[in-house]
Amino acid sequence: MPPVPPPLPPRNIPYAQPPVLAKRPVTSIRQTVTLGAISLILIGELTYVVPAMEQVFKDFKSELPILTQMTLAASHFARNNFLAWPLFIAIPLFVPMLTTALLWKPGLTTTQLRVRHLIFGSLITTFFALIAVLLVVGLFVGYIGLIDSAASMKK
């Protein structure tokens, strides 16, 4: 009968190894891509969709809800101010770097830093996604009001 090998010492078991300290701050590529996509959606919405809908709103000459008025004002600001365009470019590039700068502390493990990035980055991305959704809802709230007023005029 062959001899039984001795059990492995605990240091050779992967989960028993000490945690790896993060050597440098790491930016989140996923957050950069997501914020870039949201910025592109906002640019398209504010420069193409809202002006087309604004013409429809002007033709009906009715009172618009406050959310729709705010959406139209944001579109005017984005189209008429040169300073708004660098903001759309800066958000996806610099927010992940700012996130890293705020979350980085010496002595953090790689896992702790990734969890912090996931939580904080998700909050920031959700905030900008909600802004995009509010702009879309602002358009359609006004559009629904126009449909209701047109339907009541026919009766």
C-alpha beads as a LAMMPS data file, in Angstrom:
LAMMPS data file: protein, C-alpha beads

155 atoms
154 bonds

1 atom types
1 bond types

-500.0 500.0 xlo xhi
-500.0 500.0 ylo yhi
-500.0 500.0 zlo zhi

Masses

1 110.0

Atoms # bond

1 1 1 0.000 0.000 0.000
2 1 1 1.494 3.369 -1.016
3 1 1 2.081 5.938 1.699
4 1 1 -0.592 8.648 2.114
5 1 1 0.749 12.134 1.376
6 1 1 0.589 14.605 4.246
7 1 1 -2.142 17.250 4.087
8 1 1 -1.268 20.592 2.538
9 1 1 -0.279 23.311 4.969
10 1 1 -2.814 26.179 5.308
11 1 1 -0.552 28.689 3.559
12 1 1 -0.954 26.806 0.251
13 1 1 -4.752 27.036 0.317
14 1 1 -5.806 30.056 -1.772
15 1 1 -8.492 31.330 0.611
16 1 1 -6.132 31.156 3.565
17 1 1 -3.661 33.568 1.997
18 1 1 -3.522 37.120 3.324
19 1 1 -5.536 39.707 1.366
20 1 1 -3.703 41.530 -1.397
21 1 1 -3.316 45.238 -0.753
22 1 1 -4.214 47.533 -3.604
23 1 1 -0.981 49.077 -4.829
24 1 1 -2.550 51.940 -6.750
25 1 1 -5.961 53.455 -7.341
26 1 1 -7.869 51.869 -10.201
27 1 1 -10.453 53.680 -12.301
28 1 1 -13.592 51.872 -13.321
29 1 1 -13.793 51.251 -17.073
30 1 1 -17.413 50.121 -16.752
31 1 1 -18.367 53.417 -15.133
32 1 1 -16.583 55.392 -17.865
33 1 1 -18.358 53.489 -20.646
34 1 1 -21.764 53.754 -18.972
35 1 1 -21.437 57.483 -18.305
36 1 1 -20.206 57.979 -21.876
37 1 1 -23.291 56.216 -23.222
38 1 1 -25.554 58.303 -20.990
39 1 1 -23.813 61.476 -22.184
40 1 1 -24.343 60.488 -25.820
41 1 1 -28.017 59.811 -25.135
42 1 1 -28.379 63.199 -23.435
43 1 1 -26.624 64.996 -26.302
44 1 1 -28.881 63.335 -28.861
45 1 1 -31.961 63.977 -26.806
46 1 1 -31.221 67.635 -26.098
47 1 1 -30.062 68.531 -29.607
48 1 1 -32.361 66.490 -31.870
49 1 1 -35.399 65.099 -30.069
50 1 1 -36.340 68.052 -27.861
51 1 1 -36.190 70.688 -30.662
52 1 1 -38.457 68.537 -32.833
53 1 1 -40.932 68.133 -29.984
54 1 1 -40.689 71.838 -29.155
55 1 1 -42.090 72.688 -32.568
56 1 1 -45.065 70.426 -31.882
57 1 1 -45.622 72.143 -28.523
58 1 1 -45.517 75.582 -30.184
59 1 1 -48.076 74.559 -32.800
60 1 1 -50.619 73.596 -30.136
61 1 1 -50.064 76.787 -28.072
62 1 1 -51.126 75.183 -24.807
63 1 1 -49.797 75.412 -21.247
64 1 1 -46.968 72.941 -20.689
65 1 1 -46.244 71.099 -17.419
66 1 1 -43.277 72.329 -15.363
67 1 1 -41.242 69.181 -16.118
68 1 1 -41.649 69.791 -19.861
69 1 1 -40.697 73.446 -19.452
70 1 1 -37.557 72.386 -17.578
71 1 1 -36.702 69.911 -20.353
72 1 1 -37.095 72.635 -22.983
73 1 1 -34.932 74.995 -20.906
74 1 1 -32.207 72.331 -20.601
75 1 1 -32.307 71.865 -24.372
76 1 1 -31.966 75.605 -24.971
77 1 1 -29.047 75.735 -22.552
78 1 1 -27.273 72.794 -24.219
79 1 1 -27.790 74.162 -27.738
80 1 1 -27.006 77.831 -27.049
81 1 1 -24.126 77.645 -24.557
82 1 1 -20.710 76.545 -25.675
83 1 1 -19.801 75.741 -22.066
84 1 1 -22.317 72.886 -21.891
85 1 1 -20.461 70.705 -24.403
86 1 1 -17.254 70.261 -22.384
87 1 1 -19.485 69.198 -19.492
88 1 1 -20.878 66.320 -21.561
89 1 1 -17.325 65.252 -22.387
90 1 1 -15.923 65.783 -18.893
91 1 1 -18.532 63.736 -17.036
92 1 1 -17.590 60.304 -18.438
93 1 1 -13.869 61.058 -18.312
94 1 1 -13.383 62.746 -14.961
95 1 1 -16.095 61.312 -12.711
96 1 1 -14.426 57.865 -12.535
97 1 1 -11.094 59.553 -11.725
98 1 1 -12.771 61.649 -9.054
99 1 1 -14.393 58.513 -7.674
100 1 1 -10.979 56.882 -7.448
101 1 1 -9.450 59.913 -5.746
102 1 1 -12.245 60.009 -3.165
103 1 1 -12.190 56.285 -2.426
104 1 1 -8.458 55.596 -2.412
105 1 1 -6.837 55.016 0.957
106 1 1 -3.543 53.255 1.575
107 1 1 -4.019 49.871 3.203
108 1 1 -7.200 48.941 1.347
109 1 1 -7.340 45.519 -0.166
110 1 1 -8.118 45.162 -3.848
111 1 1 -11.499 43.650 -3.015
112 1 1 -12.436 46.499 -0.670
113 1 1 -11.510 49.067 -3.309
114 1 1 -13.542 47.255 -5.973
115 1 1 -16.589 47.071 -3.696
116 1 1 -16.298 50.793 -2.954
117 1 1 -16.038 51.508 -6.688
118 1 1 -19.064 49.354 -7.381
119 1 1 -21.227 51.080 -4.774
120 1 1 -20.122 54.673 -5.335
121 1 1 -19.903 54.305 -9.112
122 1 1 -23.358 52.777 -9.240
123 1 1 -24.786 55.696 -7.284
124 1 1 -23.206 58.269 -9.606
125 1 1 -24.231 56.401 -12.752
126 1 1 -27.777 55.998 -11.443
127 1 1 -27.952 59.739 -10.725
128 1 1 -27.015 60.642 -14.314
129 1 1 -29.313 57.964 -15.731
130 1 1 -32.192 59.443 -13.705
131 1 1 -31.468 62.854 -15.224
132 1 1 -31.721 61.315 -18.703
133 1 1 -34.976 59.553 -17.776
134 1 1 -36.434 62.764 -16.323
135 1 1 -35.739 64.562 -19.592
136 1 1 -37.523 61.849 -21.565
137 1 1 -40.451 61.832 -19.133
138 1 1 -40.590 65.629 -19.325
139 1 1 -41.108 65.414 -23.062
140 1 1 -43.783 62.788 -22.942
141 1 1 -45.725 64.375 -20.084
142 1 1 -46.130 67.457 -22.240
143 1 1 -46.966 65.339 -25.264
144 1 1 -49.671 63.448 -23.378
145 1 1 -51.124 66.783 -22.259
146 1 1 -51.269 67.885 -25.897
147 1 1 -53.055 64.697 -26.908
148 1 1 -55.603 65.200 -24.128
149 1 1 -56.214 68.824 -25.129
150 1 1 -56.581 67.846 -28.795
151 1 1 -59.043 65.095 -27.866
152 1 1 -61.102 67.477 -25.741
153 1 1 -61.218 70.041 -28.562
154 1 1 -62.801 67.471 -30.921
155 1 1 -65.636 66.749 -28.465

Bonds

1 1 1 2
2 1 2 3
3 1 3 4
4 1 4 5
5 1 5 6
6 1 6 7
7 1 7 8
8 1 8 9
9 1 9 10
10 1 10 11
11 1 11 12
12 1 12 13
13 1 13 14
14 1 14 15
15 1 15 16
16 1 16 17
17 1 17 18
18 1 18 19
19 1 19 20
20 1 20 21
21 1 21 22
22 1 22 23
23 1 23 24
24 1 24 25
25 1 25 26
26 1 26 27
27 1 27 28
28 1 28 29
29 1 29 30
30 1 30 31
31 1 31 32
32 1 32 33
33 1 33 34
34 1 34 35
35 1 35 36
36 1 36 37
37 1 37 38
38 1 38 39
39 1 39 40
40 1 40 41
41 1 41 42
42 1 42 43
43 1 43 44
44 1 44 45
45 1 45 46
46 1 46 47
47 1 47 48
48 1 48 49
49 1 49 50
50 1 50 51
51 1 51 52
52 1 52 53
53 1 53 54
54 1 54 55
55 1 55 56
56 1 56 57
57 1 57 58
58 1 58 59
59 1 59 60
60 1 60 61
61 1 61 62
62 1 62 63
63 1 63 64
64 1 64 65
65 1 65 66
66 1 66 67
67 1 67 68
68 1 68 69
69 1 69 70
70 1 70 71
71 1 71 72
72 1 72 73
73 1 73 74
74 1 74 75
75 1 75 76
76 1 76 77
77 1 77 78
78 1 78 79
79 1 79 80
80 1 80 81
81 1 81 82
82 1 82 83
83 1 83 84
84 1 84 85
85 1 85 86
86 1 86 87
87 1 87 88
88 1 88 89
89 1 89 90
90 1 90 91
91 1 91 92
92 1 92 93
93 1 93 94
94 1 94 95
95 1 95 96
96 1 96 97
97 1 97 98
98 1 98 99
99 1 99 100
100 1 100 101
101 1 101 102
102 1 102 103
103 1 103 104
104 1 104 105
105 1 105 106
106 1 106 107
107 1 107 108
108 1 108 109
109 1 109 110
110 1 110 111
111 1 111 112
112 1 112 113
113 1 113 114
114 1 114 115
115 1 115 116
116 1 116 117
117 1 117 118
118 1 118 119
119 1 119 120
120 1 120 121
121 1 121 122
122 1 122 123
123 1 123 124
124 1 124 125
125 1 125 126
126 1 126 127
127 1 127 128
128 1 128 129
129 1 129 130
130 1 130 131
131 1 131 132
132 1 132 133
133 1 133 134
134 1 134 135
135 1 135 136
136 1 136 137
137 1 137 138
138 1 138 139
139 1 139 140
140 1 140 141
141 1 141 142
142 1 142 143
143 1 143 144
144 1 144 145
145 1 145 146
146 1 146 147
147 1 147 148
148 1 148 149
149 1 149 150
150 1 150 151
151 1 151 152
152 1 152 153
153 1 153 154
154 1 154 155
